[in-house]
Amino acid sequence: MRLDIAILKVLLETQIGLIRNKDLRELVRRTVDELPEAFWKREASKMYHPPDERGEGGNLIHTLRVIKVADRILDTTTYNSSTRDIMRAGSILHDSQRHGPDGTSRVTVKEHPQLAKALLESLVEGHVPEVKEVGDILEKHMGKFQNPSYPVSEIPLSDILHIADFLASQTDIDVKI
């Protein structure tokens, strides 16, 4: 069952509303308001994502899933609400430029992490200290799959196992085997 794009937009707006830091929340809202129509309607990928993310609204579905998974991972930690705000902002915006600034690229734009960071930074009004941290996670979110590669090898294996165990045990996350 495919969710209506209007419903998905409401779900994303709800996630933006969960950012406790008012300045960061408003910056994320302004950034989302500037996104090309493609963010809302285009696929996340035509090959590398689940089937429902490969069609209309797929990028938005993917974004909502990333927000949920990132939030669940944070549930396994003792990070404070400020860090949760930064992660939520990054999760919301991570693929905001997937199809380029105007949303017309036929495929995922390789530099979309840097484009997302640049868009966020271009809309800052006043002093929002969290922008640097959000920009950093946006820029590095593709890890070893981006060019240039950002190696993700500093996570202790015990933490990876802990997070994997936690996610696999959740009743509302479908881990296909």
matplotlib code that plots the C-alpha trace (Angstrom):
import matplotlib.pyplot as plt

x = [0.0, 1.5, 0.8, -0.5, 2.2, 0.0, 0.0, 3.8, 4.3, 2.3, 4.4, 7.6, 6.2, 5.5, 9.1, 10.3, 8.0, 9.8, 13.0, 13.1, 15.6, 13.4, 16.2, 17.2, 13.6, 12.8, 16.0, 15.0, 11.5, 12.9, 15.3, 12.4, 10.4, 13.2, 13.4, 12.6, 9.3, 11.4, 12.1, 8.5, 7.6, 10.7, 12.0, 14.9, 16.6, 15.6, 17.6, 19.2, 16.2, 13.1, 10.4, 8.1, 11.1, 11.6, 8.5, 6.5, 7.2, 10.0, 12.5, 10.1, 9.3, 13.1, 13.6, 10.9, 12.4, 15.9, 14.4, 12.8, 15.9, 18.2, 15.9, 15.8, 19.6, 19.7, 17.4, 20.3, 22.5, 22.6, 22.8, 20.8, 18.0, 20.4, 22.1, 18.7, 17.8, 21.0, 20.4, 16.7, 17.7, 20.3, 18.0, 15.3, 17.7, 20.2, 18.7, 17.1, 19.3, 19.4, 18.4, 20.3, 19.3, 16.5, 15.5, 16.0, 18.9, 17.9, 20.0, 21.2, 23.7, 27.0, 27.6, 24.1, 25.5, 27.6, 24.6, 22.4, 24.9, 25.3, 21.6, 21.2, 24.1, 22.8, 19.5, 20.9, 19.6, 21.3, 23.3, 22.4, 25.5, 24.1, 24.4, 28.0, 27.2, 24.2, 26.3, 29.0, 26.7, 24.9, 28.3, 29.4, 26.2, 27.2, 30.3, 32.3, 29.8, 30.6, 33.4, 35.7, 35.0, 34.4, 35.6, 33.3, 35.4, 35.5, 32.3, 33.1, 31.9, 30.1, 28.1, 27.2, 26.1, 24.0, 22.3, 21.7, 20.2, 18.0, 16.7, 16.1, 14.0, 11.6, 8.1, 7.5, 10.7, 10.5, 14.0, 13.7, 15.8]
y = [0.0, 3.4, 6.3, 9.5, 12.2, 14.7, 12.3, 11.8, 15.6, 15.8, 13.0, 15.0, 18.2, 16.3, 15.2, 18.8, 19.8, 17.4, 19.4, 21.1, 23.8, 26.6, 28.1, 24.8, 23.7, 27.0, 26.6, 23.0, 24.2, 27.0, 24.5, 22.1, 25.0, 25.6, 22.0, 21.2, 19.4, 16.3, 15.8, 15.2, 13.2, 11.4, 8.0, 7.4, 5.1, 2.9, -0.1, 0.2, 0.8, -1.2, -1.4, 1.3, 3.7, 3.2, 5.0, 8.2, 9.6, 7.1, 9.7, 11.0, 7.5, 6.8, 10.1, 9.1, 5.7, 7.2, 9.5, 6.6, 4.3, 7.1, 7.9, 4.2, 4.0, 7.0, 5.1, 2.8, 5.7, 8.4, 11.3, 14.4, 16.2, 18.6, 15.7, 14.2, 17.5, 17.5, 13.9, 14.6, 17.7, 15.7, 12.8, 15.1, 16.8, 14.1, 13.4, 16.7, 17.3, 13.7, 14.7, 18.0, 21.5, 21.7, 18.0, 17.2, 14.8, 11.4, 9.7, 10.4, 13.3, 12.1, 15.4, 15.6, 15.5, 18.6, 20.3, 19.6, 21.1, 24.2, 24.7, 24.5, 26.9, 29.4, 29.8, 30.4, 33.6, 34.7, 32.5, 28.7, 26.9, 23.5, 24.2, 23.1, 19.8, 19.2, 20.2, 17.8, 14.8, 15.8, 16.0, 12.6, 10.6, 8.5, 7.1, 4.8, 5.2, 8.9, 10.4, 11.1, 8.3, 9.0, 5.9, 4.7, 2.5, 4.1, 2.5, -0.2, -3.6, -4.1, -0.9, -2.2, -5.5, -3.7, -1.5, -4.4, -6.5, -3.6, -2.9, -6.5, -6.9, -4.0, -5.1, -2.2, -2.7, -5.3, -6.9, -9.3, -12.4]
z = [0.0, -1.0, 1.3, -0.3, -0.7, 1.3, 4.3, 3.9, 4.0, 7.2, 8.7, 7.8, 9.2, 12.4, 12.5, 12.0, 14.9, 17.2, 16.9, 20.3, 19.5, 18.0, 15.9, 14.4, 13.9, 12.0, 9.9, 8.9, 8.1, 5.9, 4.2, 3.5, 2.1, -0.4, -1.7, -5.3, -6.0, -6.8, -3.1, -2.5, -5.6, -7.0, -6.2, -3.7, -6.2, -9.1, -8.0, -4.5, -2.2, -1.2, -3.9, -2.4, -2.4, -6.1, -7.3, -6.8, -3.3, -2.7, -1.6, 1.0, 2.3, 2.5, 4.5, 7.0, 7.4, 8.0, 10.7, 12.4, 12.3, 13.5, 16.3, 17.3, 17.2, 19.5, 21.8, 22.5, 23.6, 26.3, 23.9, 25.1, 23.3, 21.6, 19.9, 19.0, 17.4, 15.3, 14.2, 13.4, 11.3, 9.5, 8.9, 7.4, 5.1, 4.2, 0.7, 0.1, -2.9, -4.1, -7.7, -7.6, -6.6, -9.2, -8.8, -12.5, -12.5, -13.9, -11.2, -7.7, -7.8, -6.3, -4.5, -3.0, 0.6, -0.1, -1.8, 1.2, 3.5, 1.3, 1.1, 4.8, 5.4, 2.8, 4.8, 8.2, 9.8, 13.0, 15.2, 15.0, 16.5, 15.6, 11.8, 11.7, 13.3, 11.1, 8.0, 9.0, 9.3, 6.0, 4.2, 5.5, 5.4, 2.4, 4.2, 2.0, -0.8, -1.5, -3.4, -1.8, 0.6, 4.2, 6.2, 8.9, 11.0, 14.4, 15.8, 18.4, 17.3, 20.6, 19.8, 16.3, 17.8, 20.4, 17.9, 15.5, 18.3, 19.3, 15.8, 15.0, 18.1, 17.3, 16.4, 14.0, 11.9, 9.2, 8.8, 5.8, 5.9]

ax = plt.figure().add_subplot(projection="3d")
ax.plot(x, y, z, "-o")
ax.set_aspect("equal")
plt.show()
